[in-house]
Amino acid sequence: MELKNYSSSTSGFILLGLSSNPQLQKPLFVIFLIMYLATVVGNVLIIVAIHFDSRLHTPMYFFLSNLSFMDICFTTVIVPKMLVNFLSEIKAISYVGCLVQMYFFMALANTDSYLLASMAIDRLVAICKPFHYDVVMSPRRCLLMLLGSCTISHLHSLFRVLLMSRLSFCASHVIKHFFCDTQPVLKLSCSDTSSSQIVVMTETLAVIVTPFLCIIFSYLRIIVTVLAIPSAAGKWKAFSTCSSHLTVVVLFYGSVIYVYFRPLSMYSVVKDRVATVMYTIVTPMLNPFIYSLRNKDMKKGLKKLKDRIQL
């Protein structure tokens, strides 16, 4: 069989999607369209509620509004193309389009992780150093944290995409996934990917584990401080301010660690698709519900927005 090289910018890939069963395409289209609309509407409501309620103009909600914006962008990079493919017989994506999708997916996913770390730092300062909160979490410092999160994430993504662009793709060009992720694309390469895997794993550890360790350290400090509070009511009040954030962290990092922190030889198409759906679509959709249902200030902000709309 003749081998064809698909590494040029004129060639493309076929995205296999979540299922190759023709009877499931329309039901899956409806399900993921509803999920996408819920994600966009829910996160837009969070952003607008924070903007119009002066009580929510604090560092925590500054990071939350940016997290909501990133979640909208994050899902928009993946889901619209996924929806088109559900209704299309030829589920193609160009080589350049694949790299562009991969770039923005990684950049926005990493920005999400750094924003979650920034929110953990905010909770750490609020609980452990309440008298220094206004100084430590000043608007200027929050903005620098946001810019730093975006810069590091985009540089990381650019490095990964440049590394992927040097690979050659022979014979099969069918990506067994619903978007251009690094693991399934690496599986297709006929180049020697051993060095790429080592670089990717090392660099991913450095970039993704850093905010994760920051979150772990922050919560360890918070636990030590809260346990020192004499009253049970005081402990519950301190922990309750972290519950929404901690829930989102567990959902996001649980699936990310499962998908990315394993050798390529352990890659499983079906299991990884399910785990990837969790952090690319389900978690961004659930974030507004988690923060609105478990946060009194956010509930008040949304009620205020509802009253404003009804006037």
N, C-alpha and C positions, 0 to 999 in steps of 0.2 A: 504493500500500500504506500502511495506517495505521501510524504510528509509535507504539509504546508505550514509556512511560518506566518503566525498571526501577530507578530510584534510590531508591524508597521502601523502607522496612524490611519491607514485606509481600511484596515481589517476591523472585525468586531467580534462580539461574543453573543451567545444565546443564554439568557437567564432562565433556568429551568423553573424557578418559582417555588411556591410552597407545595404544589401538587401538580402532577402531570395528568391527573384524571379530568377529562373534559367536563364531566357532570358537576364537578366541584368548583369550576371557575366562576360561574355567576354567583353562587352562594357566598364564596370567599370574597368576591368583589363587593357585595352588599355589606358583609361583616366588616371588612377593613375600611370601606368608605365611611360607615357609621363611626368606627373607631377614630378615623382621621378627623372627621368633622367635630367629634366630641373633644379631641385633643386641641384643635385650633380654637374652638369656641371657649372651652374651659380655660385655656391659658390666656386668651385675649381678655376674658373677664377678670382674671387675676391681675393682669397688667393694668387694666383700666381702673379697677377698684383701688389698687395701690396709688395710682396717679391722682385720683380725685379725693382720696381721704388723707388729710394732712397728718392724722394720727399714725398712719402707716409709712410716713416718710422717715424711716429709720434704716440703719445698715442692714438688718435682717431682711426687711422687705425690699430694699434696693437690690440685694442679691437674688431674692425670690423672683422679682419681676424680670430680672435678666435671665434667670434660669428658665422661666416660662417662655421668654422670647427665643432662647436657644432651643428649647424643646419644640417649638413651632417650626423653626428652621430645620432642626434635626430630622423630624418626621417628614417634612416637605422634600428633603433630599432623597428619601427612599420611597414613601408611599405613593405619590402620584404616578411614578413610573411603574410601580408594582400593580396599581389599579389598571393602567393601560394594558399591561401584559396579561392580566386576567381575561380581557376581552379580545386579545389579539392572538392570531394563529402563529405569527412569527414574533417570538419574544426576544427581539434583538436589541442590543445596545452597542454603540460604536466603541472602538478602542479608546478614543479620547474621552467619550462620554463616560466610560467605565472608570477611567483614572480621575476624572473630575468628580464623579459621584463618590469615589473612594476618598478623595482629598477632603471634601466638605463633610462627609460622614465622620471621618476620624477627627477633623478639627473641631467640629461641634460636640462630638461625644467627649473629647478630652476637655473642652471648655466646661461642659456639664460637670465633670468630675472635679475640676478646680473650683467651680462655683460652690459645689457641695462642701469642699474643704474650707472655703472662705466662710460659709455659713456655720461650719463647725467651730472655726476660730471665733466668730461672732458670739456664739453661745458660750464658749470658754471664757471670753473676756467678760460677758454679761453676768455670768454666775460666779466666776472665781475672782474677778477684779472689777466689781460693779462701780466703785468710785473713780476708776480710771477709764471707764467705758467711753465717755465722750471724747477723750483725748486719743485713746488708742484706735478707736473705730471712727475717726474723723471722716468727713465726706471726701477729702483729698486722698486719704489712705484707702478708702473703699474703692475709689475710682482707679487708683494705681493697682489694687488687687485685681480688679476686673480687666484692666488693660494687660496686666502681666499674664492672667489666665488665657486671654485670647492670643497673645503673642507666642507664648510657649506652645500652645496647642496647634497653632497654624505652622510654626516652624517644624514641630514634630510630624505633622501631616505632610508637609512638603518633602521632608527627608524620606518618609516612607514611600510616597508616590514616585519620587525620583528613583528610589531603589527598585520599585516594581516595574518602572518603565524600561529598565535595562534587561528584563527577562524576555526570553523567546517563548512563544506558544505554538506548539506543533500538534498536528493531527486533530485532537479534540479541542473545540472552543466552546463547549457547553459548560457553563458555570452552574454547579448544583446548589444554587442558592437563589434568593429573591432579590439580591442586590450585589454589587461588586464589593465584597469584603476580602480582606487580605488572605485568609486561610484557604477558601475555595479557589481563589485565583492562583495562589502559589501551587495548589494541587495540579493545575493544568500545565504549568510550565515544564518545558523539556530541557531547560537550563539546569545546572547544578544549583539547587536552592539551599544547600546545607549552610553556606556562609550567610545567605540572606536570612535564613531562619534564626541563626545565632544573633545576627545584628538586630533583627526585628524583636526577638525575645528580650535581649539585653536593653535595647532602647525603650521598649514598651515597659519593662520593669522600672526603668528610671523615671519615665514620664507618668505612668499610670499609678505606680505604687506610691510615689511621693505624696500626692493628695490623699491617698487611702491611709497611709501611715499618719499623716497629719490629722485625719479624722479620728483614727484610733487613739492617738496621743491626747487629742482634745477631750475625748469622752472619758478616758482614764482619769484625766485631771478633774473633769466635771464630777465623776463618780466619787472620787476621794473627797472633794469639797462638799458635795451634797450629803454624803454619809456623816460628815462632821456637824451638819445642822441638827440641833437637838430635837426639834418638833417634827412629828410625822407630816403635819400639814405643810411645813416649810420644805421638807424633802419632796413631797408630791408636787408642790407648786414649781419647784426648780426643774424636776424631771419632766413635767408636763410641757414646759417650753421647748423641750428637745424632741418630743415624741414624733411629731410630723416629719422633722428632718431625718431622724433616725430610721423611720419606716422607709423613706425614699432611698436612703443610703443602702439599706439592706436589699431592696428590690433591684437597684441599679448595679451595685457591685457584686451581688450574688451571681447574677447571670453573666456579667462581664468576666469575672474570674473563671467561671466555668468554661466559657467559650475560648478565651485567649491565653490562659496560663497553662497550656498543655502542649506537648510536642505535636507536630503536624501528623505524625503517624497515628495519634490517638483521635484525630479528627473524625467525627461522626456526623454525616449529613443531616439525618432526621433530628437527632437530639440537639445539634447546634442550631438548626433552624428554629426550633421551639424556644431555646434559650435566647436567641437573638431577637425573636419577636417580643420577648419579655422586656428587654431593655431599650429596643428601638421604637416600639409602638405602644405596648401596654403601660410601661412606667410613665412615659410622657403624658399618656391619657389619664392615668390615675393621680398624678401629682396635684392637679387643681382640687380634686375631691379630697385627697389626704389633707391638704393644707386648709381647705375650707371647712371640712367636717370636724377637724381636730384642733382648730385654732380659733379662739374666741374673737381675737382682734380681726382676723380675716373674715369671720362670719359677720361682724359688725360692718366691716368695709363693704362687703357684698350687699348687705341689707341697705346700706346707705346708697349704693349705686342703683339698686332696684328702685328705691324711693325717688331718686333723681330722675330715672328714666320714666317713671309713672307720672311725674309732674308735667 
